[in-house]
Amino acid sequence: MVTTPIVAAGVIGLGVTGWLIGMTLRVSLNRFGYRIVGPRHDERDRPHPGSRWWVPVSLGLSWLTLATAFADDYWPWLLLWLPFSALGVWLAAVDLDVKRLPDKVQAWTAAHALVAGGGLIALGLADWRSAVVGLAAVAVLFGGTHLVSRGGLGFGDVKYATICGWCLGLAGLGPILYGVLLACLLAIVWAAASRHRVFAFGPWIGLGTVLTACLIGFDHSLNLPLILT
């Protein structure tokens, strides 16, 4: 990895930008516009989720790490991962609050993943075949778990994981496995630490995916022996 003052400034600038966007997301989230209000399902009386200080912190750190990982000729991958991580933080905050991943924002995430992924494929930086394998394999794995668990794993989690499978598959078959394993491991650790049998899985799907994306970047720039492709 070759770092110049201009590249270093750009990396720091993206980290600060991520933090600022996170602050904006935090303000938006704390208005609770995503909560459902209706006769059949009313989320207004749910407990207050707190200040959610972690939203700008996590997004700033995510953008800083991603920018560092892809600060070479792989920089076009940031067009996929930066917006993905921003949408993922918003989805994580909502899921932690109401145990739900809104379809509209998932649709935005999927549309962005397809457009950005198509651009990376056109540039010769991504492989559409492994992306399709990732989408299909994760859909079958999580969809089957949803059916076997009789809804214990929400269908929103299935859709989100499928989007993540496509994104990770763009970089090869290895990242798909890394992403799934990291998501499950993080969720298990959280469940054990919090002693919760019912918890939001969406944040861990997103975090596992972003962590794997960082590994992809560092694997390329530092030639790490991670066997990610």
Secondary structure, DSSP 8 states (H G I E B T S, - for coil): ----HHHHHHHHHHHHHHHHHHHHHHHHHTTTTTS--SSS---TTS------THHHHHHHHHHHHHHHHT-STTGGGHHHHHHHHHHHHHHHHHHHHHS---HHHHHHHHHHHHHHHHHHHHTTSS-HHHHHHHHHHHHHHHHHHHHHTTTSS-HHHHHHHHHHHHHHHTT-SHHHHHHHHHHHHHHHHHHHHHT-SS---HHHHHHHHHHHHHHHHHHHHHT-S----
